[in-house]
Structures are given as C-alpha cells and as structure tokens.
Amino acid sequence: MVISHAPLATGIGVDPHPGSHTAAALDPNGMLLDNLSVSNDQAGLANLKRWALGFRAKTCSAR
C-alpha cells in the first residue's frame, strides 16, 4: 500500500501600510517561523520577496 501526502505549505501574510509592510511566516500548524518589516518602496518589496522565497513560497505577489 502506498500512502501519499501533499507537502505542507508555509503561509505568509503581509500587513501593508503607507510607509512600511510587515510580514509573518507561519508553519502549517500556525506557529510563527519568522517576521519581517520592510519599507514601502522598491528596495523594501525586493527584500520582502527574497525573504518569502526563502520559505520556498511557490508564488509571491506584492503590489
């Protein structure tokens, strides 16, 4: 018998503000893995994307 389990995903949430964004990465059980605050500019958004991709996020979108 073969049992297949889908990989568990890390959840990343972003709280946007006019001057900055704060993000949190949660494991599948809802435990905080890490958080990050970045400025609301191109450099900050690039830093946020790099940080999120470190959790092997499959997609990352920031507007």
FENKA-V162972 format. One record per residue. RES is the residue in three letters. BURIAL is # if it has 9 or more other C-alpha atoms within 8 Angstrom, else .. Layout:
# FENKA-V162972
res->RES burial->BURIAL
res->RES burial->BURIAL
This chain:
# FENKA-V162972
res->MET burial->.
res->VAL burial->.
res->ILE burial->.
res->SER burial->.
res->HIS burial->.
res->ALA burial->.
res->PRO burial->.
res->LEU burial->.
res->ALA burial->.
res->THR burial->#
res->GLY burial->.
res->ILE burial->#
res->GLY burial->.
res->VAL burial->.
res->ASP burial->.
res->PRO burial->.
res->HIS burial->.
res->PRO burial->.
res->GLY burial->.
res->SER burial->#
res->HIS burial->#
res->THR burial->#
res->ALA burial->#
res->ALA burial->#
res->ALA burial->#
res->LEU burial->#
res->ASP burial->#
res->PRO burial->#
res->ASN burial->.
res->GLY burial->.
res->MET burial->.
res->LEU burial->#
res->LEU burial->.
res->ASP burial->.
res->ASN burial->#
res->LEU burial->.
res->SER burial->.
res->VAL burial->#
res->SER burial->#
res->ASN burial->#
res->ASP burial->.
res->GLN burial->.
res->ALA burial->.
res->GLY burial->#
res->LEU burial->#
res->ALA burial->.
res->ASN burial->#
res->LEU burial->#
res->LYS burial->#
res->ARG burial->.
res->TRP burial->.
res->ALA burial->#
res->LEU burial->#
res->GLY burial->.
res->PHE burial->.
res->ARG burial->.
res->ALA burial->#
res->LYS burial->.
res->THR burial->.
res->CYS burial->.
res->SER burial->.
res->ALA burial->.
res->ARG burial->.
